[in-house]
Structure formats: C-alpha cells, structure tokens
C-alpha cells in the first residue's frame, strides 16, 4: 500500500467522522424538543458506515476507506408524557419527546471526536514520512 492510499483512507475517515459529529450534534440539539403528534416528533439519527474498496490500478494493492452509506432513524420508542397543561399537548393531553439519549449521544460525540483526531494524526505522520523520503532523495 502506498502512502497516497494511507492519505486517502485517512481523509475518508475524517469525512465519515465529521458526518457522525454533525448527526450527533443534531440529535443533542433536538433532545428537548416537544411535539403534539407521534409522526412529527424528532427521532434520533445515526450514520451507517461501510468500507469502500478502491479499484486497484496497475496491479497495486487495494486500499480501502470509509463511506457513509446513509443516515437512519432510531427505532427506539419515543417518550410519551401526559401533560394536559402543555400548549403542545394533543387532544388527549399527551406530548411526544424524541428518543434521544443525551448521555449516549455525548459518548458517541467523544468517540467520533477521538476517531477524527486519530485520522488527523495518521495524515500528519504520513506527511512527515513524505518529507523524510523527499529529503533522502536529495541526499540529506
């Protein structure tokens, strides 16, 4: 595997973790929203990742990266609360809250942040290796 493949893999990892961070931030931002209908209530969203194999050219080793296949809504049940005095309550006095677990989302955000940071470190290390190889080519 060439160093160029390492940079490509690292960049796809950073892109995927960026999507994960944005999705998690959206979940946290909507965690306390309230709706008057089950259908209109915000549902937690999560990205789905997959390995993306690159086509080998000139019989080189294949490199792989990360691809975001899509964003899916959580199937966890929504929170239903009886609050007849709430202006958002339906005709039966119920309000609907998202199925977002803030603690779980914070852990997810920390994990995505660390994964992003690791990909940045891989890219930086690869850049340093490139520089060293260029210096060796100059005889230094």
C-alpha positions in Angstrom: 0.0 0.0 0.0 1.4 3.4 -1.0 1.5 6.4 1.3 -1.0 8.1 -1.1 -3.5 5.3 -0.2 -2.9 6.0 3.5 -3.7 9.7 3.0 -6.9 8.8 1.1 -8.0 6.3 3.8 -7.4 8.9 6.5 -9.3 11.6 4.6 -12.4 9.3 4.1 -12.2 8.5 7.8 -12.2 12.2 8.7 -15.2 12.8 6.4 -17.2 10.0 7.9 -16.4 11.1 11.5 -17.5 14.7 10.5 -20.9 13.3 9.4 -21.1 11.4 12.7 -20.3 14.5 14.7 -22.8 16.6 12.9 -25.5 13.9 13.2 -24.8 13.6 16.9 -24.9 17.4 17.4 -28.3 17.5 15.7 -29.6 14.7 18.0 -28.4 16.7 21.1 -29.9 19.9 19.8 -33.3 18.3 19.3 -33.2 16.2 22.5 -35.6 18.5 24.4 -38.0 19.3 21.6 -41.7 18.6 22.1 -44.3 17.7 19.6 -48.1 17.3 19.7 -48.1 14.3 17.3 -46.3 11.0 17.2 -45.5 11.3 13.5 -44.0 14.8 13.7 -41.6 14.0 16.6 -37.9 14.2 16.0 -36.2 10.8 16.0 -32.5 10.2 16.8 -30.4 9.7 13.7 -27.3 7.7 13.2 -24.9 7.4 10.2 -24.2 4.0 8.7 -20.6 3.4 7.7 -19.2 0.9 5.2 -15.7 0.1 4.0 -15.3 1.3 0.4 -12.8 -0.7 -1.6 -10.9 1.3 -4.2 -10.2 -0.2 -7.6 -6.6 -1.5 -7.9 -4.7 0.1 -10.8 -1.6 -1.3 -12.4 -1.7 -4.4 -10.1 -1.1 -2.3 -6.9 -2.5 -3.3 -3.6 -6.0 -2.2 -3.0 -6.6 0.5 -0.5 -9.8 0.9 1.4 -11.6 3.8 3.1 -14.8 4.6 4.9 -18.0 5.5 3.1 -21.2 6.9 4.7 -23.9 4.7 3.3 -26.7 6.8 4.8 -28.3 8.1 7.9 -31.0 6.0 9.6 -33.6 6.9 12.2 -33.5 5.1 15.5 -36.3 2.5 16.1 -36.3 3.2 19.8 -39.7 4.2 21.2 -40.5 7.9 21.6 -41.1 9.3 25.0 -44.8 9.9 25.6 -45.7 12.2 28.6 -49.1 13.2 30.0 -49.0 17.0 30.2 -52.5 18.4 29.6 -51.4 21.9 30.6 -48.7 22.0 27.9 -49.7 24.1 24.9 -48.2 21.4 22.6 -50.4 18.6 24.1 -52.7 16.7 21.8 -56.4 16.3 22.3 -55.8 13.6 24.9 -53.3 15.7 26.9 -50.1 13.9 25.7 -46.9 15.4 24.4 -44.2 13.5 22.5 -40.5 13.8 23.0 -37.6 12.4 20.9 -36.0 9.1 21.5 -32.6 10.8 22.1 -30.5 9.6 25.0 -28.2 12.6 25.7 -25.6 10.6 27.7 -25.3 8.1 24.9 -25.0 10.9 22.3 -22.3 12.6 24.4 -20.3 9.3 24.5 -20.8 9.0 20.7 -19.6 12.5 20.2 -16.4 11.9 22.3 -15.8 8.7 20.3 -16.3 10.4 17.0 -14.0 13.3 18.1 -11.2 10.9 19.1 -11.6 8.9 15.8 -11.3 12.2 13.9 -8.3 13.2 15.9 -6.7 9.8 15.2 -7.2 10.2 11.4 -5.6 13.7 11.6 -2.6 12.1 13.4 -2.3 9.4 10.7 -2.4 12.1 8.0 0.3 14.2 9.8 2.5 11.2 10.3 2.2 10.3 6.6 3.1 13.9 5.7 6.2 13.6 7.8 7.2 10.4 6.1 6.7 12.0 2.7 9.1 14.8 3.8 11.7 12.4 5.0 11.5 10.4 1.8 12.0 13.6 -0.2 15.0 14.5 2.0 16.5 11.1 1.4 16.1 11.6 -2.4 18.1 14.9 -2.1 20.8 13.1 -0.3 20.3 14.8 3.1 
